[in-house]
Amino acid sequence: MTGWPVETGVFALGDLPVERGGLIHDARLSWRTYGTLSPGRDNMIVYPCSYGATHESQEWLIGPDGVLDPERWFVVIPDMFGNGLSSSPSTDPEYPALVTMADNVHAQYRLLTEVFGIAGLQAAYGFSMGAGQAYHWAALYPDFVERAVVVCGSARTSLHNRVFLSGLLRILEAAPEHLGGGRFRAEPVAAKKAFAHVYAGWGLSQDFYRARLFESLGYTDLETFLQADWVDKFAEGRAADQYAQALTWLAADISTPYGGDLDAALAAITARVLLVPSATDLYFRTADNELELAALRKAELAEIPSVWGHRAGSPRDIPEDLAFLRRHVRSWLAD
């Protein structure tokens, strides 16, 4: 039970065309809000989902002592297409071959304007794929977004990051249950276990494993950690959704409307952007954010000094990293 209002709903978007062709039939966008919308409708923060996440798995970050304060802000988590709650291939046999981050953000814009009647966002905040959506918010709606907080994310999926994703996709495609195009006749249990083990090697740094920091999470050995923290969690999702969201991630690029000119896309952003990479992230690298920083009009970079790799940006069980994130984000939002 919380001390602030929480509301959940589903926004019916109708038949929704997507930018790479096709449409989502009877598209549905699930959402949850935290806090109270101000009389002037000027205190909203949108907090999109990361890969495989839902509003429930992300809401731990919200609280009076958390990163996003629902007593000050009206926080909206829209569930990303393909996460099983919004329209997804696991529930829609005609789901398009590719739904992009831009498709997600355009749908979210309709939610915020048509359902909540707002004329602007105080901030778009996101981690990982959510960070990519926050970047898209700032790029696609520059007059609408005051601030963007990009935690362990990038404006365009790097080539190295795409190699990581390609490996995950090839694992799912190699499953005997795979019918083609990211569809499966049954859940590919063995392939998803391999998927989870590969992901675990990328999601946390070499330093994390060298220091056996999984023991700080209560696991007595590596195999127990890999099973409980990775295999079991990926088993909860559907392979068709995991495949589709990996394609969304693979194609992420704010420069698409600019013919691939990333510097031009970054320079067109008028929001104040806070870039928060992790020092040991293996696929969203600080170096990529540093290159973006040079092209942004109003931006700062605050690197999390962590050995927890990508997970430092979602530090539910990492007190030092959580304190760093809370301090920098709250300062950015208050300025």
C-alpha positions in Angstrom: 0.0 0.0 0.0 1.4 3.4 -1.0 0.8 6.9 0.5 0.1 8.4 -3.0 -2.5 7.7 -5.6 -1.9 4.9 -8.1 -4.1 4.3 -11.1 -3.9 1.6 -13.8 -5.5 1.6 -17.2 -5.4 0.5 -20.9 -5.6 3.0 -23.7 -7.3 1.8 -26.9 -5.4 3.2 -29.8 -7.4 1.6 -32.6 -5.6 0.2 -35.6 -2.1 1.7 -35.3 0.1 2.0 -38.4 3.8 1.5 -37.6 6.7 3.3 -39.3 8.4 0.2 -41.0 5.1 -1.1 -42.4 2.0 -2.8 -41.2 -0.2 -2.0 -38.3 -1.1 -3.1 -34.8 -4.7 -4.1 -35.0 -6.8 -2.8 -32.1 -3.6 -1.6 -30.4 -3.6 -1.4 -26.6 -1.3 0.6 -24.5 -1.2 -0.4 -20.8 -0.2 2.2 -18.2 0.1 3.0 -14.6 0.3 6.4 -12.9 1.8 7.4 -9.5 1.0 10.6 -7.7 -1.4 13.4 -8.6 -1.5 15.5 -11.8 -1.3 19.2 -10.8 -4.1 21.6 -11.6 -1.9 23.1 -14.3 -1.1 19.6 -15.7 2.5 20.6 -15.6 4.2 18.0 -13.3 4.3 14.9 -15.4 7.3 12.6 -15.9 7.0 9.7 -18.4 9.0 6.6 -17.4 9.1 4.1 -20.3 9.9 0.4 -19.8 13.2 -1.3 -20.4 13.6 -4.7 -22.1 11.2 -7.2 -20.8 10.0 -4.9 -18.0 6.5 -3.9 -17.0 5.2 -1.1 -14.9 5.1 -3.4 -11.9 8.8 -4.4 -12.2 9.9 -0.8 -12.6 7.8 0.9 -9.9 10.3 0.2 -7.1 12.2 3.3 -8.2 9.2 5.6 -7.4 8.7 6.9 -3.9 9.3 9.9 -1.6 12.8 8.6 -0.9 13.3 7.1 -4.3 14.6 8.5 -7.6 11.2 9.8 -8.7 9.1 11.4 -6.0 5.3 10.8 -6.6 4.6 13.5 -4.0 6.2 16.1 -6.3 5.7 14.5 -9.7 2.9 12.7 -11.6 4.8 9.7 -12.9 3.4 7.7 -15.8 4.8 4.3 -16.8 3.6 3.2 -20.3 4.1 -0.5 -21.0 6.2 -0.9 -24.1 4.7 -2.8 -27.0 5.9 -6.4 -26.8 6.0 -6.6 -23.0 2.9 -8.8 -22.7 0.7 -6.1 -21.2 0.5 -3.6 -24.1 -0.1 -5.1 -27.6 2.5 -7.9 -28.1 3.2 -10.8 -30.5 2.4 -13.3 -27.8 -1.3 -12.1 -27.9 -1.6 -10.8 -31.5 -0.9 -13.3 -34.3 -0.8 -10.3 -36.8 1.7 -8.2 -34.8 4.0 -6.4 -37.2 7.5 -7.7 -38.0 9.1 -4.5 -36.4 7.7 -2.0 -34.0 10.2 0.7 -33.3 11.0 3.0 -30.3 9.5 5.8 -32.4 6.2 3.8 -32.7 6.2 3.4 -28.9 6.8 7.1 -28.2 4.2 8.3 -30.7 1.6 6.0 -29.0 2.7 7.3 -25.6 2.3 10.9 -26.8 -1.3 10.1 -27.7 -1.8 8.6 -24.2 -0.4 11.7 -22.5 -2.3 14.2 -24.6 -5.6 12.4 -25.2 -6.1 10.8 -21.8 -4.3 13.2 -19.5 -4.6 16.4 -21.5 -1.1 17.6 -20.9 0.7 20.2 -23.1 4.2 19.3 -22.1 6.4 17.0 -20.1 8.7 18.0 -17.2 10.9 15.0 -18.0 11.3 11.8 -19.9 13.2 9.3 -17.7 14.4 5.9 -18.7 16.9 3.1 -18.2 18.3 0.9 -21.0 15.6 0.6 -23.6 13.6 3.0 -21.5 16.5 5.4 -21.9 16.3 5.0 -25.7 12.6 6.0 -25.5 13.5 9.0 -23.4 16.0 10.0 -26.0 13.3 9.5 -28.7 10.9 11.7 -26.7 13.4 14.5 -26.7 14.1 14.1 -30.4 10.6 13.6 -31.7 8.8 16.1 -29.5 11.4 18.9 -28.9 8.9 21.5 -27.9 7.1 19.2 -25.5 9.9 17.8 -23.4 11.7 20.0 -20.8 14.3 17.4 -19.6 15.4 13.9 -20.5 17.3 11.6 -18.2 19.1 8.8 -20.1 20.4 6.1 -17.7 22.6 3.4 -19.4 21.2 4.1 -22.8 22.0 5.7 -26.1 20.6 7.8 -29.0 21.3 5.0 -31.5 22.1 1.3 -30.9 25.8 1.0 -31.4 27.3 -1.6 -33.8 28.8 -3.6 -30.8 25.4 -3.5 -29.0 23.8 -4.8 -32.2 26.3 -7.7 -32.3 25.1 -8.6 -28.7 21.5 -8.5 -29.8 22.2 -10.5 -33.0 23.6 -13.3 -30.8 20.4 -13.4 -28.7 18.2 -13.4 -31.8 20.2 -16.2 -33.4 19.8 -18.3 -30.2 16.0 -18.0 -30.4 15.9 -18.6 -34.2 18.0 -21.8 -33.7 15.3 -23.3 -31.4 13.5 -26.3 -32.9 10.2 -24.6 -31.8 10.9 -21.5 -33.9 8.5 -21.2 -36.9 10.2 -18.2 -38.4 9.9 -14.5 -38.0 10.1 -14.7 -34.2 7.1 -17.0 -33.9 7.2 -20.3 -31.9 5.0 -23.4 -31.8 5.8 -23.7 -28.1 8.0 -21.9 -25.7 11.7 -22.8 -26.5 12.8 -23.7 -23.0 16.3 -24.8 -23.8 16.9 -21.8 -26.1 15.7 -19.4 -23.5 18.1 -20.9 -20.9 21.0 -20.3 -23.3 19.6 -16.8 -24.0 19.6 -16.1 -20.3 23.2 -17.3 -19.7 24.5 -15.2 -22.6 22.7 -12.2 -21.3 24.1 -12.7 -17.8 27.6 -12.4 -19.3 26.8 -9.0 -20.8 24.5 -7.5 -18.2 27.2 -7.5 -15.4 30.8 -6.7 -15.7 33.9 -8.9 -15.4 34.7 -7.0 -12.1 31.3 -8.0 -10.7 32.0 -11.7 -11.3 35.7 -11.5 -10.2 34.5 -10.1 -6.9 31.7 -12.7 -6.6 29.2 -9.9 -5.9 26.3 -12.3 -6.6 27.0 -13.5 -3.1 25.9 -10.0 -1.8 22.5 -10.8 -3.3 22.2 -13.9 -1.2 23.4 -16.5 -3.7 25.9 -19.1 -2.5 27.3 -20.0 -5.9 27.4 -18.9 -9.5 25.0 -21.6 -10.9 22.3 -20.7 -8.4 22.7 -17.0 -9.3 22.4 -17.7 -13.0 19.4 -19.9 -12.6 17.4 -17.7 -10.2 18.4 -14.3 -11.4 18.5 -14.9 -15.1 17.1 -18.2 -16.3 14.0 -18.1 -14.1 13.3 -14.5 -14.8 13.5 -14.9 -18.6 11.3 -18.0 -18.3 8.5 -15.7 -17.1 8.3 -13.9 -20.5 7.3 -15.2 -23.8 9.9 -15.9 -26.5 7.9 -14.1 -29.2 7.8 -10.9 -27.1 11.5 -11.2 -26.2 12.3 -11.6 -29.9 10.2 -8.6 -30.9 11.6 -6.3 -28.2 15.1 -7.3 -29.2 14.3 -6.1 -32.8 12.9 -2.8 -31.4 16.2 -2.3 -29.5 18.3 -3.3 -32.5 16.6 -0.7 -34.7 16.7 2.1 -32.2 18.0 5.3 -33.8 16.8 8.9 -33.2 18.5 10.0 -36.4 16.1 8.1 -38.7 14.1 11.3 -39.6 17.5 13.0 -40.4 18.7 10.5 -42.9 21.0 8.9 -40.4 22.8 12.1 -39.4 23.0 11.5 -35.6 24.7 14.9 -34.9 21.9 16.7 -36.6 19.3 14.8 -34.6 21.1 15.5 -31.3 21.6 19.2 -32.1 17.8 19.5 -32.7 17.0 18.4 -29.2 16.1 21.4 -27.0 15.5 19.5 -23.8 18.1 19.6 -21.1 19.6 16.1 -21.2 21.3 14.2 -18.3 23.4 11.2 -19.5 24.0 8.7 -16.8 26.2 5.8 -18.1 27.7 3.1 -15.9 31.5 2.9 -15.9 31.5 -0.8 -16.6 28.5 -1.2 -18.8 29.4 -3.6 -21.6 27.0 -2.5 -24.3 25.9 1.1 -23.5 29.3 2.6 -23.2 30.3 5.9 -21.6 32.3 6.6 -24.8 29.1 6.7 -26.8 27.4 9.1 -24.4 30.5 11.3 -24.5 30.2 11.5 -28.3 26.5 12.4 -28.0 27.3 15.0 -25.3 29.4 17.0 -27.8 26.5 17.4 -30.2 23.7 18.2 -27.6 22.8 21.8 -26.9 22.2 21.5 -23.1 23.5 18.4 -21.5 25.7 16.9 -18.7 27.2 13.5 -18.1 27.4 11.8 -14.7 29.1 8.4 -14.8 28.1 5.9 -12.2 31.4 4.6 -10.6 30.2 1.1 -10.4 31.4 -2.5 -11.1 27.9 -3.7 -11.5 27.9 -3.2 -15.3 24.6 -2.4 -17.0 22.7 -3.2 -13.8 24.1 -0.1 -12.1 21.5 1.9 -13.9 18.7 -0.2 -12.3 20.2 -0.5 -8.8 17.4 -1.8 -6.7 19.8 -4.0 -4.6 22.9 -1.7 -5.0 22.7 1.0 -2.2 25.7 3.0 -3.4 24.6 3.1 -7.0 21.0 3.9 -6.0 22.3 6.8 -3.9 24.3 8.1 -6.8 21.4 7.9 -9.2 18.9 9.5 -6.7 21.3 12.4 -6.0 22.0 13.3 -9.6 18.5 12.8 -11.0 16.8 14.7 -8.2 19.3 17.6 -8.6 18.7 17.6 -12.3 14.9 17.7 -11.9 15.1 20.4 -9.3 17.3 22.7 -11.3 
